[in-house]
Structures are given as C-alpha cells and as structure tokens.
Amino acid sequence: MSEIVVQLPSRHEFSAVIGSIFNTSTDESGVFEICLVSVDEIVSNEAQENFTLLFRAPLDAPPHQGIYRLEHEAIGAMDLFLVPVKQDDSGLYYEAVFNLLKAAAA
C-alpha cells in the first residue's frame, strides 16, 4: 500500500495568520470567505502536536461538516475537514482539529 503524505501548515504558521481571510468552498456551496478566529493548543510534546482552528463564516454559510477547500494568500491552499460548532450574531463557526504525530528519532 502506498502512503499519501500531505503537508499542511503548522500550528505556528496558522497562528501567524489569525484574523485573516480564507477563500473557502465545497463542491456544493460555491465560494465564500471565512476568518481564522483562533488557534488553540491542546497537547504538544515529543510524540505529537494537537491543536484546533476556529473559523468564523457568514451566517448564510452552509451548516454542514465536511471537507472544505481553503485558500490563503500567505500559507497556500489546503483541504480541511471542518465541523460547524456554534452560531451567533457574528456568524457560523467551524472547527478543525489536528492530531499530528511527530516522526520518531532515528
């Protein structure tokens, strides 16, 4: 079985663009903008790094979990699994959870 390797931005790279806009789309939704609101560390040690991203979308964004295509001028394009987690007067919020296992030292 072949291994698929995807290089996503690190927690540090996401933290550097908090407050900025990502162009976002799914196959069904068309394009809309979301803002990266926060990056929260859960666990970081020699074996793994866990963190979450919280994005705010317009109120009329699709309230569905799934794979969204995100594009950002500084950190590039990526596909992330986003889950809607709350809604308020400011918008609909999506969360992405990362569990990155670090390579074992050789």
N, CA and C of each residue as an Amber inpcrd file, in Angstrom:
protein
   318
   0.8550000  -1.1800000   0.0000000   0.0000000   0.0000000   0.0000000
   0.8960000   1.2360000   0.0000000   0.6020000   2.1610000  -0.8830000
   1.3960000   3.3860000  -0.9280000   0.8810000   4.3850000   0.0990000
   1.7770000   5.2090000   0.5740000   1.4490000   6.1960000   1.5970000
   1.2260000   7.5460000   0.9450000   0.1650000   8.2210000   1.3430000
  -0.1160000   9.5640000   0.8600000   0.3420000  10.5420000   1.9330000
   1.1940000  11.4700000   1.5620000   1.7080000  12.4480000   2.5070000
   1.1930000  13.8270000   2.0960000   0.5380000  14.4910000   3.0240000
   0.0260000  15.8260000   2.7860000   0.7210000  16.7670000   3.7610000
   1.2970000  17.8230000   3.2480000   1.9760000  18.7910000   4.0960000
   1.0510000  19.9720000   4.3540000   0.5260000  20.0600000   5.5670000
  -0.3360000  21.1750000   5.9620000   0.4820000  22.1880000   6.7390000
   0.0160000  23.4210000   6.7970000   0.7140000  24.4170000   7.6230000
   0.7670000  23.9580000   9.0850000   1.7820000  24.3970000   9.7790000
   1.9490000  24.0690000  11.1970000   1.0720000  24.9720000  12.0660000
   0.9910000  24.6160000  13.3400000   0.2650000  25.4650000  14.2930000
   0.8600000  26.8700000  14.2880000   2.1660000  26.9560000  14.2370000
   2.8410000  28.2590000  14.2110000   2.4440000  29.0610000  12.9670000
   2.3990000  28.4010000  11.8120000   2.0230000  29.0950000  10.5700000
   0.5710000  29.5700000  10.6110000  -0.3230000  28.7360000  11.1380000
  -1.7170000  29.1730000  11.2910000  -1.8030000  30.3380000  12.2810000
  -1.0530000  30.2740000  13.3820000  -1.0900000  31.3450000  14.3830000
  -0.6730000  32.6930000  13.7930000   0.2180000  32.6560000  12.8180000
   0.7020000  33.8940000  12.1970000  -0.3610000  34.5820000  11.3360000
  -1.4390000  33.8620000  10.9880000  -2.4630000  34.4660000  10.1220000
  -3.8290000  34.5780000  10.8170000  -3.8380000  34.5470000  12.1570000
  -5.0900000  34.7570000  12.8890000  -5.6520000  36.1230000  12.5060000
  -6.9490000  36.1550000  12.2610000  -7.6190000  37.3940000  11.8930000
  -7.6830000  37.6300000  10.3910000  -7.0690000  36.7550000   9.6230000
  -7.0890000  36.9410000   8.1700000  -8.1460000  36.0630000   7.5110000
  -8.3770000  36.3410000   6.2350000  -9.4630000  35.7210000   5.4760000
  -8.9460000  34.5800000   4.6040000  -9.7320000  33.5080000   4.5670000
  -9.5060000  32.3770000   3.6770000 -10.6790000  32.3140000   2.7040000
 -10.4200000  32.1210000   1.4250000 -11.4790000  31.8100000   0.4670000
 -11.7720000  30.3330000   0.6170000 -13.0450000  30.0010000   0.7300000
 -13.4560000  28.6540000   1.0910000 -14.5170000  28.1570000   0.1380000
 -14.4920000  26.8480000  -0.1340000 -15.5210000  26.2710000  -0.9920000
 -15.6530000  24.7770000  -0.7380000 -16.8050000  24.2540000  -1.1390000
 -17.0450000  22.8130000  -1.2160000 -17.6050000  22.5610000  -2.6040000
 -17.7870000  21.3190000  -2.9330000 -18.3640000  21.0050000  -4.2360000
 -19.7720000  21.5740000  -4.3810000 -20.5090000  21.6500000  -3.2800000
 -21.9010000  22.0810000  -3.3280000 -22.1320000  23.5630000  -3.0010000
 -21.2100000  24.2040000  -2.2690000 -21.5090000  25.5100000  -1.6720000
 -21.1360000  26.7240000  -2.4970000 -20.2480000  26.5970000  -3.4380000
 -19.6980000  27.7830000  -4.0740000 -18.6320000  28.3650000  -3.1670000
 -18.1570000  29.5700000  -3.4940000 -17.0620000  30.1960000  -2.7440000
 -17.6150000  31.2000000  -1.7410000 -17.0540000  31.1870000  -0.5310000
 -17.3800000  32.1890000   0.4800000 -16.1250000  32.4230000   1.3160000
 -16.1190000  33.4700000   2.1180000 -14.9520000  33.8150000   2.9320000
 -15.1680000  33.4020000   4.3730000 -14.0790000  32.9260000   5.0010000
 -14.0860000  32.6580000   6.4400000 -12.8570000  33.3090000   7.0500000
 -12.9860000  33.6730000   8.3160000 -11.9040000  34.3360000   9.0410000
 -11.3730000  33.3850000  10.1140000 -10.0530000  33.2430000  10.1750000
  -9.4520000  32.4350000  11.2370000  -9.5060000  33.2390000  12.5390000
 -10.2660000  32.7400000  13.4950000 -10.5020000  33.4480000  14.7530000
  -9.4690000  33.0750000  15.8180000  -9.1500000  31.7870000  15.9160000
  -8.2040000  31.3740000  16.9550000  -7.5220000  30.0690000  16.5930000
  -6.3610000  29.8730000  17.2160000  -5.5990000  28.6250000  17.1520000
  -5.3250000  28.2550000  18.5990000  -5.8240000  27.1000000  19.0200000
  -5.6750000  26.6870000  20.4160000  -4.9160000  25.3720000  20.5210000
  -3.8340000  25.4020000  21.2830000  -3.0380000  24.1990000  21.5150000
  -3.7490000  23.3020000  22.5140000  -3.7650000  22.0050000  22.2200000
  -4.3220000  21.0230000  23.1520000  -3.1800000  20.2790000  23.8270000
  -2.3190000  19.6400000  23.0220000  -1.1730000  18.8770000  23.5220000
  -0.0040000  19.1390000  22.5920000   1.1580000  19.3210000  23.1850000
   2.3700000  19.4120000  22.3860000   3.4880000  18.7770000  23.1870000
   4.0200000  17.6800000  22.6580000   5.1360000  17.0070000  23.3080000
   6.0230000  16.3830000  22.2430000   6.9770000  15.5420000  22.6490000
   7.9180000  14.9850000  21.6830000   7.2620000  14.0030000  20.7090000
   6.0790000  13.4880000  21.0370000   5.4300000  12.4920000  20.1830000
   4.3230000  13.0560000  19.2990000   3.6770000  14.1130000  19.7400000
   2.5230000  14.6050000  18.9920000   2.2730000  16.0780000  19.2380000
   1.4950000  16.6500000  18.3260000   1.0290000  18.0280000  18.4810000
  -0.4570000  18.0460000  18.1320000  -1.2780000  18.4730000  19.0830000
  -2.7220000  18.5810000  18.8700000  -3.1190000  20.0380000  19.0240000
  -3.9150000  20.5290000  18.0680000  -4.4260000  21.8920000  18.1670000
  -5.7120000  22.0070000  17.3810000  -6.4550000  23.0710000  17.6580000
  -7.6990000  23.3300000  16.9330000  -7.6250000  24.6950000  16.2670000
  -8.3510000  24.8140000  15.1690000  -8.5550000  26.0970000  14.4900000
 -10.0270000  26.4260000  14.5880000 -10.3480000  27.6920000  14.8430000
 -11.7320000  28.1400000  14.8540000 -11.8820000  29.2280000  13.7970000
 -12.8230000  29.0240000  12.8870000 -13.0940000  29.9550000  11.8000000
 -14.5020000  30.5230000  11.9540000 -14.6750000  31.7960000  11.5540000
 -15.9990000  32.4270000  11.5320000 -16.3880000  32.6620000  10.0800000
 -17.5690000  32.1900000   9.7210000 -18.1080000  32.3420000   8.3720000
 -19.3560000  33.2140000   8.4310000 -19.8420000  33.6890000   7.2990000
 -21.1050000  34.4290000   7.2940000 -22.2520000  33.5400000   7.7790000
 -23.3110000  34.1870000   8.2570000 -24.4710000  33.4430000   8.7590000
 -25.0960000  32.5410000   7.7020000 -24.9650000  32.8900000   6.4300000
 -25.5860000  32.0830000   5.3790000 -24.6500000  30.9950000   4.8310000
 -23.5250000  30.7600000   5.4920000 -22.6110000  29.6850000   5.0800000
 -23.2920000  28.3350000   5.3060000 -22.9000000  27.3160000   4.5440000
 -23.5420000  26.0040000   4.7060000 -23.2290000  25.3990000   6.0820000
 -24.2530000  25.0220000   6.8430000 -24.0290000  24.4930000   8.1980000
 -23.7610000  22.9900000   8.1880000 -22.8270000  22.5560000   7.3570000
 -22.5580000  21.1300000   7.1930000 -21.0890000  20.8390000   7.4820000
 -20.8500000  19.7040000   8.1140000 -19.4730000  19.2570000   8.2630000
 -19.0330000  18.5920000   6.9690000 -17.7490000  18.6900000   6.6980000
 -17.2210000  18.0610000   5.5030000 -15.8730000  18.6460000   5.1350000
 -15.3860000  18.2230000   3.9930000 -14.1010000  18.7020000   3.5050000
 -14.3120000  19.9870000   2.7190000 -13.6280000  21.0300000   3.1570000
 -13.6960000  22.3480000   2.5260000 -12.3250000  22.6670000   1.9400000
 -12.3270000  23.2940000   0.7910000 -11.0890000  23.7800000   0.1650000
 -10.8440000  25.1820000   0.6940000  -9.7090000  25.4170000   1.3380000
  -9.3430000  26.7260000   1.8680000  -8.1460000  27.2510000   1.0990000
  -8.1860000  28.5370000   0.7520000  -7.0660000  29.1740000   0.0740000
  -6.7260000  30.4710000   0.7980000  -5.4320000  30.6310000   1.0690000
  -4.9460000  31.8070000   1.7860000  -3.7170000  32.3300000   1.0680000
  -3.6260000  33.6400000   0.8980000  -2.5310000  34.2080000   0.1100000
  -1.1490000  33.9440000   0.7060000  -1.0430000  33.8110000   2.0280000
   0.2730000  33.6230000   2.6540000   0.6460000  32.1540000   2.8590000
  -0.3180000  31.3060000   3.2110000   0.0250000  29.9140000   3.5410000
  -0.4790000  28.9020000   2.5180000  -1.1210000  29.3740000   1.4530000
  -1.4830000  28.4880000   0.3570000  -2.8470000  27.8440000   0.4630000
  -3.0300000  26.7930000  -0.3360000  -4.3050000  26.0850000  -0.4300000
  -4.2150000  24.7480000   0.2910000  -5.3520000  24.3360000   0.8510000
  -5.4100000  23.0680000   1.5680000  -6.8530000  22.6010000   1.6530000
  -7.0470000  21.3310000   1.8650000  -8.3620000  20.7550000   2.1280000
  -8.4140000  20.3910000   3.5990000  -9.4290000  20.9140000   4.3070000
  -9.5940000  20.6230000   5.7350000 -10.9940000  20.1030000   6.0020000
 -11.1010000  19.1970000   6.9640000 -12.4030000  18.7300000   7.4270000
 -12.8770000  19.7250000   8.4860000 -13.9480000  20.4550000   8.1830000
 -14.4980000  21.4700000   9.0850000 -15.8410000  21.0060000   9.6250000
 -16.0680000  21.3010000  10.9000000 -17.3160000  20.9520000  11.5740000
 -17.9280000  22.2240000  12.1390000 -19.2010000  22.5290000  11.8000000
 -19.8330000  23.6890000  12.4230000 -20.0330000  23.4050000  13.9160000
 -19.6230000  24.3600000  14.7690000 -19.6730000  24.1250000  16.2130000
 -20.5540000  25.1140000  16.9650000 -20.8440000  26.2700000  16.3640000
 -21.7350000  27.2210000  17.0190000 -22.1390000  28.2970000  16.0230000
 -23.1530000  29.0510000  16.4170000 -23.6150000  30.1810000  15.6130000
 -24.0440000  31.2810000  16.5670000 -23.6990000  32.5270000  16.2240000
 -24.1580000  33.6800000  16.9890000 -24.4630000  34.8100000  16.0110000
 -24.6610000  36.0090000  16.5230000 -24.9890000  37.1390000  15.6530000
 -23.8570000  37.4990000  14.6930000 -22.6350000  37.0810000  15.0050000
 -21.4770000  37.3960000  14.1700000 -21.2730000  36.4220000  13.0210000
 -21.8090000  35.2120000  13.1370000 -21.6430000  34.2530000  12.0650000
 -21.7440000  32.8130000  12.5230000 -21.4050000  31.9270000  11.5960000
 -21.3680000  30.4920000  11.8310000 -19.8980000  30.1040000  12.0370000
 -19.6180000  29.3230000  13.0540000 -18.2440000  28.9690000  13.3970000
 -17.9640000  27.5110000  13.0520000 -16.8040000  27.2960000  12.4380000
 -16.3360000  25.9610000  12.0930000 -15.0530000  25.6730000  12.8690000
 -14.8590000  24.3960000  13.2010000 -13.6460000  23.9790000  13.8880000
 -12.9420000  22.8940000  13.0780000 -11.6190000  22.9600000  13.0680000
 -10.7750000  21.8990000  12.5170000  -9.8680000  21.4250000  13.6380000
  -9.7280000  20.1150000  13.7910000  -8.9060000  19.5380000  14.8490000
  -7.7240000  18.8120000  14.2050000  -6.5290000  19.0950000  14.6970000
  -5.3050000  18.4900000  14.1810000  -4.6870000  17.5890000  15.2370000
  -4.2750000  16.3980000  14.8310000  -3.5080000  15.4940000  15.6630000
  -2.3210000  15.0560000  14.8250000  -1.2130000  15.7380000  14.9750000
  -0.0240000  15.4750000  14.1760000   0.9630000  14.6430000  14.9720000
   1.2470000  13.4440000  14.4720000   2.2520000  12.5990000  15.1050000
   3.6060000  12.9750000  14.5590000   4.5530000  13.1930000  15.4550000
   5.8940000  13.5730000  15.0310000   6.6970000  12.3330000  14.6720000
   7.5800000  12.4810000  13.7100000   8.4060000  11.3480000  13.2850000
   9.3190000  10.9150000  14.4270000   9.4700000   9.6160000  14.5750000
  10.3510000   9.0780000  15.6090000  11.8050000   9.3740000  15.2430000
  12.5910000   9.6990000  16.2560000  14.0170000   9.9710000  16.0170000
  14.7090000   8.6800000  15.5940000  15.5510000   8.7810000  14.5970000
  16.2280000   7.5760000  14.0840000  17.5150000   7.2940000  14.8240000
